Amino acid sequence: MNDQAWPFLIGRTRTQDHRIVVIPDFMAADGVLVSALRSSADSGAPGSPESVQIREIQTSPKDRVAVIYQVNMAHADYWGLPGERVLTDEQGRPIVLTEGLVICRPATAVRQDGITQEDLDLAHSLAVPAYLEFWAQGRDYARQASKSFRLAMTGKLVAVNPLSSPIPRVVAHSEASQPPEAVAPPATERPEGLTTGAIAYVPAGADTPAPAASAAPTATGGHRSRRGTVTAVAIGVAVVVIAIAILLATRLLQGPGPAGPTSDPARTMAALCNALHSGDPARGYATTTSAYQHETTEQKFAATLLPLGKTTATQCSYHLQTNPGPTTASATMTVAEGLRAHSWQVTLIKKNGSTWQVSTIR
């Protein structure tokens, strides 16, 4: 049984349309698989957080992979952004994200065995840093490739829908040109407890879904007029230039936007993660309370969050618990050092109108 899973994320930002933000590394270089992943998971309305959808991609005549995903409205604090509101695009419409896992097993077998909430939470924590970069970089963002992690053997199972209907399948192989062994990633043995959660950059911008491999090519599809192509490109460039000009003019007329709430616990958690990710634990230590610093030295603080002795975290993400109080909040923070990831429960407090600070890390 293949017990490895690859995180993926499809979504948009306030200004950028939907695209694949994170893709499994074994799919990243194959345009057909990129298109198949988007086709298989690019459907459905926001549903219950306690259930997932399942689809299947037939990668070769003999091999299939399962795509397990959830469609949810994007809450700012859930994705490490300031505030607790639902993120919206420029038109004020709620942003919807699709996140999940790809497992190199038939979907029927995955549905029978089930998926745990721990698997979904880990996949989410590994995708958060990529989405934050997408949110900040916009059109300059380069899609990222995820490495696999080991599925949890036990834990709270999440309902897999549909429970009885046939599982939709996308065919993503060409028997004439692609041997089966060229698609599926090699099975690798990993020590128990080892987690590979690093996400690497893929030298590609916004993905444009390629035609599915199962679709028959048209008679004229390969002989498109050069003049028509040049005209389409010119129109596209003109539209982009005009849109950018309008956006810049609007922002100049509006003046500088708000800096965001300085007392939001999400901002404090983001500052802590950014400090660890940039190799500056001292800056992260500054987010803690004086009481914490009285009991814990800066060296012990760094040794706690980076127990393998690394100076920089390869990944850091957090998930704020819902409905924080007016002066207390809690979060789950995951820090990766190389191939190992560690999680902590973090408590934050706010005193006398001050900014939120970290009071405990356990």
C-alpha positions in Angstrom: 0.0 0.0 0.0 1.3 3.5 -0.9 1.1 5.5 2.3 2.6 8.7 0.9 0.5 11.8 0.1 1.2 15.0 -1.8 -0.5 18.3 -0.9 -2.0 20.5 -3.6 -3.8 23.8 -3.6 -5.9 25.6 -6.2 -7.0 29.2 -5.5 -6.9 32.8 -6.3 -6.0 36.1 -4.5 -7.8 39.5 -4.4 -6.4 40.4 -7.9 -5.2 37.1 -9.5 -7.6 34.5 -10.9 -7.7 30.9 -10.0 -4.6 28.8 -10.7 -2.8 25.8 -9.2 -0.7 27.2 -6.4 0.8 24.0 -5.1 1.1 20.8 -7.2 2.6 17.3 -6.4 6.2 17.2 -7.5 5.7 14.1 -9.7 3.0 16.0 -11.7 4.8 19.4 -12.0 6.6 18.8 -15.2 3.8 17.1 -17.1 1.3 19.4 -18.7 -1.3 16.6 -19.1 -1.2 15.8 -15.4 -1.4 19.5 -14.4 -4.5 19.8 -16.6 -5.9 16.5 -15.2 -5.5 17.6 -11.6 -7.2 20.9 -12.2 -10.0 19.2 -14.1 -10.6 16.6 -11.4 -10.6 19.0 -8.5 -12.0 22.2 -10.1 -15.6 21.5 -9.2 -18.0 21.6 -6.3 -19.3 24.2 -3.9 -18.0 24.9 -0.4 -19.0 22.0 1.8 -18.7 20.6 5.3 -15.2 20.8 6.9 -15.9 17.3 8.2 -16.1 15.7 4.7 -14.0 15.6 1.5 -14.6 14.9 -2.1 -12.8 12.2 -4.0 -11.9 11.9 -7.7 -9.5 9.7 -9.7 -6.9 10.3 -12.4 -6.0 7.4 -14.6 -2.3 8.1 -15.2 -1.7 5.0 -17.4 -3.6 2.0 -18.6 -2.7 0.3 -15.3 -2.1 3.1 -12.8 -4.5 5.4 -11.0 -4.1 8.1 -8.4 -6.8 9.4 -6.0 -7.5 13.2 -5.6 -9.0 14.0 -2.2 -10.1 17.6 -1.7 -12.2 20.2 0.1 -13.7 23.4 -1.3 -13.9 26.1 1.3 -14.3 29.8 1.6 -10.9 31.4 2.5 -10.9 32.8 6.0 -8.0 35.2 6.6 -6.8 33.7 9.9 -6.9 30.2 8.6 -4.4 31.2 5.9 -2.1 33.3 8.1 -3.4 36.7 7.0 -4.5 39.5 9.3 -8.1 39.5 10.5 -10.8 36.9 10.8 -12.9 37.8 7.8 -13.6 35.9 4.6 -11.2 37.0 2.0 -12.7 38.6 -1.1 -11.6 39.6 -4.6 -11.7 43.1 -6.1 -15.4 42.8 -6.7 -16.2 41.9 -3.1 -16.9 38.2 -3.9 -15.8 35.6 -1.4 -12.6 33.8 -2.4 -13.0 30.0 -2.6 -10.0 27.7 -2.4 -9.6 24.0 -3.2 -7.0 22.1 -1.1 -6.3 18.5 -0.6 -4.1 15.5 -1.2 -3.0 13.2 -4.1 -2.4 9.6 -3.2 -1.0 7.0 -5.7 -3.7 4.5 -5.1 -7.1 3.8 -6.7 -9.8 6.1 -5.3 -12.0 3.1 -4.3 -9.2 1.8 -2.0 -8.7 5.3 -0.5 -12.4 5.7 0.1 -12.5 2.3 1.8 -9.6 3.0 4.1 -10.5 6.6 4.8 -8.6 9.8 5.3 -7.8 11.3 8.7 -8.2 14.9 9.9 -4.5 14.8 10.8 -3.6 14.2 7.1 -5.7 17.2 6.0 -4.3 19.5 8.7 -0.7 18.6 7.7 -1.4 19.2 4.0 -3.0 22.5 4.9 0.0 23.6 7.0 2.4 22.8 4.2 0.3 24.8 1.7 -0.1 27.9 3.8 3.4 29.5 3.1 2.9 29.0 -0.6 -0.5 30.8 -0.5 0.9 33.7 1.5 3.6 34.1 -1.2 0.9 34.0 -3.9 -1.1 36.6 -2.0 1.9 38.9 -1.7 3.5 38.3 -5.2 0.4 38.2 -7.3 1.2 37.7 -11.0 4.9 37.2 -10.3 4.2 34.1 -8.2 5.7 30.8 -9.5 3.8 27.6 -8.9 5.4 25.4 -6.2 5.9 21.6 -6.2 5.2 19.7 -3.0 7.0 16.6 -1.7 5.2 13.7 -0.1 4.6 13.0 3.5 3.6 9.8 5.3 -0.1 9.4 6.0 -1.3 9.0 9.5 -2.0 5.4 10.4 -4.6 6.3 13.1 -6.7 9.3 13.9 -10.2 10.9 13.4 -11.5 9.8 10.0 -13.2 12.3 7.7 -16.3 11.3 5.7 -15.4 10.7 2.0 -18.2 11.7 -0.4 -19.9 10.5 -2.4 -20.4 7.4 -0.2 -22.1 5.2 -2.8 -22.1 6.9 -6.2 -19.5 6.1 -8.9 -16.2 8.0 -8.5 -15.6 10.5 -11.4 -12.4 9.8 -13.3 -10.2 11.9 -15.6 -8.0 10.0 -18.1 -4.5 11.5 -18.4 -2.5 9.1 -20.5 -1.7 8.4 -24.1 -1.0 4.7 -24.7 0.8 5.5 -27.9 3.3 7.9 -26.5 3.6 7.4 -22.7 4.7 4.2 -21.0 3.0 3.5 -17.6 6.2 3.7 -15.7 6.9 7.2 -16.9 4.0 8.6 -14.8 3.8 7.1 -11.3 6.5 8.3 -8.9 8.8 5.6 -7.6 7.9 4.0 -4.3 10.4 4.9 -1.6 10.8 3.5 1.9 11.0 6.2 4.6 11.8 5.8 8.3 8.8 5.8 10.6 7.9 9.3 11.7 9.9 11.0 8.9 8.0 13.8 7.2 9.0 15.4 4.0 7.0 18.6 3.8 9.3 21.0 1.9 7.8 22.8 -1.1 10.1 23.7 -4.0 9.6 26.3 -6.7 8.7 25.3 -10.2 9.9 27.6 -12.9 6.5 28.3 -14.2 4.0 31.2 -13.8 0.2 31.0 -13.8 -0.7 27.6 -15.2 -2.9 27.5 -18.3 -4.9 24.2 -18.3 -3.7 22.0 -21.2 -6.2 20.0 -23.2 -6.9 16.6 -21.5 -5.0 13.7 -23.1 -8.2 11.8 -23.7 -9.6 14.6 -25.9 -9.3 13.9 -29.6 -7.3 16.6 -31.5 -9.2 18.6 -34.1 -8.2 18.6 -37.7 -7.1 22.2 -37.7 -5.9 22.5 -34.1 -2.2 22.1 -35.1 -2.3 24.7 -37.9 -3.5 27.8 -36.1 -2.9 31.1 -38.1 0.2 33.0 -37.0 -1.7 36.3 -37.7 -4.5 35.2 -35.4 -2.0 34.2 -32.6 -0.2 37.5 -32.9 -3.5 39.4 -32.8 -4.7 37.5 -29.7 -1.4 38.2 -27.9 -1.5 41.9 -28.8 -5.1 42.2 -27.5 -4.2 40.3 -24.3 -1.2 42.6 -23.7 -3.3 45.7 -24.3 -6.0 44.5 -21.9 -3.4 43.8 -19.1 -1.8 47.2 -19.6 -5.2 49.0 -19.4 -6.2 47.0 -16.3 -2.9 47.8 -14.5 -3.3 51.5 -15.4 -6.8 51.6 -14.0 -5.7 49.8 -10.9 -2.8 52.2 -10.3 -5.0 55.2 -10.9 -7.6 53.9 -8.5 -5.0 53.4 -5.8 -3.5 56.8 -6.2 -6.9 58.4 -5.9 -7.7 56.4 -2.8 -4.4 57.1 -1.1 -2.5 54.6 1.1 -4.5 51.7 2.3 -4.9 50.7 5.9 -1.9 48.9 7.5 -4.1 46.3 9.0 -4.9 45.6 12.7 -1.8 45.7 14.8 -3.4 43.8 17.7 -4.6 40.8 15.7 -3.2 37.5 17.0 -2.7 36.4 13.4 -0.2 39.2 12.8 1.8 38.1 15.8 1.9 34.5 14.6 2.9 35.6 11.1 5.7 37.6 12.6 6.9 34.6 14.6 6.8 32.3 11.6 8.5 34.9 9.4 11.3 35.3 11.9 12.0 31.5 12.1 11.8 31.2 8.3 14.2 34.1 7.8 16.8 32.7 10.2 16.2 35.4 12.9 14.9 33.6 16.1 15.7 36.8 18.1 13.0 38.6 16.2 10.6 35.8 17.0 11.6 35.9 20.6 10.6 39.6 20.7 6.9 38.5 20.1 6.8 36.7 23.5 5.6 38.2 26.8 8.0 39.5 29.5 6.8 36.7 31.7 7.8 34.1 29.1 11.2 35.8 28.6 11.7 35.8 32.4 11.3 32.0 32.4 12.9 31.1 29.0 16.1 32.5 27.6 16.4 33.4 23.9 18.7 30.4 23.4 16.2 28.0 25.0 13.4 29.6 22.9 15.4 28.9 19.7 16.4 25.4 20.8 12.7 24.6 21.5 11.4 25.6 18.1 14.5 24.4 16.1 15.4 21.3 18.1 17.6 19.9 15.3 19.9 22.9 15.7 19.1 24.5 12.3 19.4 28.3 12.2 16.5 28.6 9.7 13.2 26.8 9.4 12.5 25.4 5.9 8.8 25.9 6.5 6.7 27.5 9.2 2.9 27.7 9.3 0.2 28.1 11.8 -3.6 27.6 12.3 -5.4 29.9 14.7 -8.2 28.3 16.7 -11.6 29.7 15.8 -13.4 32.3 18.0 -10.5 33.7 20.0 -11.5 35.7 23.1 -10.9 39.5 23.5 -7.6 38.9 25.3 -6.7 35.3 24.7 -6.1 33.1 21.6 -4.5 29.9 20.7 -2.9 28.4 17.6 -1.2 25.3 16.3 2.2 26.1 14.8 4.2 23.7 12.6 7.9 24.2 12.0 9.9 22.1 9.6 13.7 21.6 9.7 14.8 19.9 6.6 12.8 16.7 6.4 11.4 16.8 9.9 8.4 18.8 11.1 7.4 19.6 14.7 4.2 21.1 16.0 3.4 23.2 19.1 0.4 24.6 20.8 0.8 28.4 21.2 -1.1 30.6 23.5 -1.4 34.3 22.9 -2.6 37.1 25.2 -3.3 40.8 24.9 -2.9 43.1 27.9 -4.2 46.7 28.4 -4.7 47.5 24.7 -1.2 46.3 23.8 -0.4 44.1 20.8 -0.9 40.4 21.0 2.1 38.4 22.4 3.0 34.8 22.7 2.7 33.6 26.4 3.3 29.9 26.1 4.7 27.4 23.6 4.0 23.7 24.5 
